[in-house]
Amino acid sequence: MTRIGVLVPYRSDPEMVAFVREHLDLEADLVVCGSQDGMTDEELRALSEGVEPNSYAEILEDGSTVNLTHEVVLDGMQKQARRLLEDGCDAVMICCTLPWEELDAMEGVVTPYTILEDTAATIATEGGAVGVIQPVEAAMEEEVKHWLALGERRGLDIHARYAAPQVPGEDVVFTDDQFAEVARSLADQDVDVIVMDCMAYTEHHRAVVAGASGKPVLRAMQLTGMVTEHAYC
């Protein structure tokens, strides 16, 4: 059977591994790990000193949350991706929708953000509009930048909204009614497609958003898994 590495941008734990196995519909032997696997809480605290809250949260053993820099997480992702490939994985799927240009350049590594961008732009076409649902309210200004850049390159209007799934370091989780409200607000902007811009959104979330909006909805985990399966399995 094909062996696929699945790499998350934080330290893995049994709950996260179970989530990936439940929601990634991929006919392969999955090897799930995290960018900071093997690091102690003390090492993570040291790396987090002076770092403001951002998209790269780590939950420590005592339940507290620290944040790391993009550069620290990227270094861990590159090392773990190389290790997975050297250990016999046919490919490595990045389980994060943030831009990772350095990982995208690695042979055998699949990055969701490029797949989501290209698919959304193809559906919307030039002059169209893309709705982007994002998971962390405090990080939206940073995380929407690559979508705005896509809009400039491809002649698209970008409309971003916040709807919270269960993500590391965040306590807020939206109800179905709240997801539906967000979906309707994007439909009111006459978007051509809605992108669920986080691997933590589930098929249930996608169904709620699609039903409330009447628009095509791209779920990151599902779409990236399909591309990975077609390419490597």
Summary of the structure (lengths in Angstrom):
residues: 233
radius of gyration: 17.3
end to end distance: 8.0
largest distance: 50.0
contacts: 760
relative contact order: 0.15
helix: 45%
strand: 18%
